[in-house]
C-alpha cells in the first residue's frame, strides 16, 4: 500500500520476498543449480507453511525432483565436487519421491554444498523440522 501511494517504505522486505524478486526475472534455471537451489528453498518454505500444504507439497516436490534430475543428467559440470555430492543428492531425490516435502528438504540439505550455498542455522532448523514432522507423509 505504501509503495502504491509513492511513500517511502520504511521496512526492508523479508528474505523470502527478496528471493522471490531475484528469481522472478530468471525463470529458466537451466545451467544455474545455485539459482535452482534458491528457488527450491523458497518452494519448500512456502509449501510447508501453507494451509494448502497437502496440495502444494506434491507440486513443489515434483518440480524439485524433476529439476535436480535434470541437473544430474545435463548440468553436473556446474556442481562443486560432483563425485562427492551427487550420491547424497541422488539418494535424497529418490527418497523425495515417496516422502514428499521431507525428501525435498533433504535434497536441499544435500545440494547446498554442491552449489556453494551455506544454509544458515535458521534455514537448517526449518528444514530439519520438516524432515522430523511426524504428521507428514512418509513419517
C-alpha positions as CSV (number, residue, x, y, z in Angstrom):
1,X,0.0,0.0,0.0
2,X,2.8,2.4,0.9
3,X,4.6,1.7,-2.4
4,X,1.4,2.3,-4.4
5,X,1.0,5.6,-2.7
6,X,4.6,6.5,-3.6
7,X,5.5,6.8,0.1
8,X,8.9,5.6,1.2
9,X,8.9,2.0,2.5
10,X,10.4,2.0,6.0
11,X,10.9,-1.7,6.4
12,X,13.1,-4.0,4.3
13,X,11.4,-6.9,2.6
14,X,11.6,-10.3,4.1
15,X,14.2,-12.7,2.8
16,X,11.5,-14.7,1.0
17,X,10.2,-11.6,-0.8
18,X,13.8,-10.6,-1.8
19,X,14.5,-14.1,-3.0
20,X,11.2,-14.3,-5.0
21,X,12.0,-11.0,-6.6
22,X,15.5,-12.1,-7.6
23,X,14.3,-15.3,-9.0
24,X,11.2,-13.9,-10.8
25,X,13.3,-12.5,-13.6
26,X,15.3,-15.8,-14.1
27,X,12.5,-18.3,-14.7
28,X,14.8,-20.5,-16.8
29,X,17.1,-22.2,-14.2
30,X,19.0,-24.4,-16.7
31,X,22.7,-24.2,-16.2
32,X,22.4,-22.4,-12.8
33,X,22.0,-25.0,-10.0
34,X,22.6,-22.3,-7.4
35,X,19.5,-20.4,-8.6
36,X,17.6,-23.7,-8.7
37,X,18.6,-24.2,-5.0
38,X,17.4,-20.7,-4.1
39,X,14.1,-21.2,-5.8
40,X,13.6,-24.7,-4.4
41,X,14.3,-23.4,-0.9
42,X,11.6,-20.8,-1.4
43,X,9.2,-23.5,-2.8
44,X,9.7,-25.8,0.2
45,X,9.4,-22.9,2.6
46,X,6.1,-21.7,1.2
47,X,4.6,-25.1,0.6
48,X,5.5,-26.2,4.2
49,X,4.0,-23.1,5.8
50,X,0.8,-23.1,3.6
51,X,-2.6,-24.2,4.7
52,X,-2.7,-25.8,1.2
53,X,0.3,-27.9,2.0
54,X,-1.3,-31.2,1.0
55,X,-2.0,-29.8,-2.5
56,X,1.1,-27.6,-2.9
57,X,3.6,-30.0,-1.4
58,X,3.3,-32.7,-4.2
59,X,3.5,-30.0,-6.9
60,X,6.7,-28.5,-5.3
61,X,8.2,-31.9,-4.8
62,X,7.6,-32.8,-8.4
63,X,9.3,-29.6,-9.6
64,X,12.2,-30.1,-7.3
65,X,12.7,-33.8,-8.2
66,X,12.4,-33.0,-11.9
67,X,14.8,-30.1,-11.7
68,X,17.5,-31.9,-9.8
69,X,17.2,-34.9,-12.0
70,X,17.9,-32.6,-14.9
71,X,20.9,-31.2,-13.1
72,X,22.3,-34.8,-12.9
73,X,21.6,-35.6,-16.5
74,X,22.8,-32.3,-18.1
75,X,24.5,-30.0,-15.6
76,X,26.8,-31.9,-13.3
77,X,29.6,-29.7,-14.6
78,X,28.1,-26.8,-12.7
79,X,28.3,-28.5,-9.3
80,X,31.2,-28.3,-7.0
81,X,32.9,-31.7,-6.4
82,X,30.1,-33.7,-8.1
83,X,31.7,-37.0,-7.3
84,X,31.4,-36.2,-3.6
85,X,27.9,-34.7,-3.6
86,X,25.9,-36.4,-6.3
87,X,25.4,-39.7,-4.5
88,X,23.8,-38.0,-1.4
89,X,21.7,-35.7,-3.6
90,X,20.6,-38.7,-5.7
91,X,19.5,-40.7,-2.6
92,X,17.6,-37.7,-1.3
93,X,15.8,-37.3,-4.7
94,X,14.8,-40.9,-4.7
95,X,13.6,-40.6,-1.1
96,X,11.6,-37.4,-2.0
97,X,9.5,-39.4,-4.5
98,X,7.9,-41.2,-1.5
99,X,8.3,-38.8,1.4
100,X,7.2,-35.5,-0.2
101,X,8.4,-32.3,1.4
102,X,10.5,-34.3,3.9
103,X,12.6,-35.6,1.0
104,X,12.6,-32.2,-0.7
105,X,14.1,-30.7,2.5
106,X,16.7,-33.5,2.4
107,X,17.5,-32.7,-1.2
108,X,18.2,-29.1,-0.2
109,X,20.5,-30.0,2.7
110,X,22.4,-32.4,0.4
111,X,22.6,-30.0,-2.5
112,X,23.7,-26.9,-0.6
113,X,27.5,-27.7,-0.6
114,X,27.4,-28.7,-4.2
115,X,26.0,-25.3,-5.2
116,X,28.2,-23.4,-2.8
117,X,25.4,-22.3,-0.5
118,X,25.8,-22.0,3.2
119,X,22.5,-22.9,4.9
120,X,22.1,-20.6,7.9
121,X,21.2,-22.1,11.2
122,X,17.6,-20.8,10.9
123,X,17.1,-22.4,7.5
124,X,18.8,-25.6,8.7
125,X,16.5,-25.8,11.7
126,X,13.4,-25.1,9.5
127,X,14.4,-27.9,7.0
128,X,15.2,-30.3,9.9
129,X,11.7,-29.6,11.4
130,X,10.1,-30.5,8.1
131,X,12.1,-33.8,8.0
132,X,11.2,-34.7,11.6
133,X,7.5,-33.8,11.2
134,X,5.6,-37.0,12.0
135,X,2.3,-35.7,10.6
136,X,3.7,-35.6,7.1
137,X,3.5,-38.4,4.6
138,X,6.4,-40.8,4.8
139,X,6.7,-40.4,8.6
